[in-house]
Structure formats: C-alpha cells, structure tokens
Amino acid sequence: SAVKTNAPNYVVWDVVRAWCKEYPPAKRKESKRHRKGEEQGSNAPGNQPDVDIATKILSKEMRTEVDFTIPKGFGERKKARRWALNPEKNWGPKKAASGKNKRKKEVDEDGDEEMGGEEPNVKQSRT
C-alpha cells in the first residue's frame, strides 16, 4: 500500500489533510498504562504534552486546494472486449514446422527416394 508519484511531499500531505477533513479519523483509545501516567519512561500524558503526532500533522495549513469530486464520465465504464477479434478466417495455429527427420519419413513413405539412414554431407560456403 504505497503511492508512486512525482508530486512534492507537501502536496501528498495536503491530500491526506483534505481527506481527513472530509472523513475524520476515529479517535484512538488510551491504554490503562498510559492513563495512569505513573510508570517512568512511558508515553503517558503526564510526561509529555497531550498533542498527538497525527493531530500535529493534520493541524498544519494546506498549501494546495484538493477536490475529490469525480468528473462526469469517469465512473462510466465502456464495454471493452476481453479478447481481440480474430484477424482473419482460420487464423489459428498453422501446420507445425517439419525438421529433417520428418522430411526423411515423408520421402520414405512416398517411395520416391530412399536415404538409407544417412544424411547427405553438404557444406555451404559463406560469401
């Protein structure tokens, strides 16, 4: 749950402040330990000022005007096809490529030419 943006930090915090103005966060309950304020080293209200960090952040003045209204037509979803239409008739997979072994079997079945299990020794020169 992160936000990727190139906006400056103050703009991001202004968006958070504007959201919290519209939808205030619920107050957190204090634990019994903090209510007593007797234990040393605790974050009890008696030891520190009673300003919550969230209250401190949200109390700063906003520099950016934020509007959460959704534009017309933004929420409407156009019906998009799940898959693209076929580009042409019978467009699917074609005949598989045939290697040397398949060609040898086809020639043997036709009876035109017998290879006898040997492959011709042919070298091509590069020019």
Order of alpha helices (4+ residues) and beta strands (2+ residues): alpha-alpha-alpha-alpha
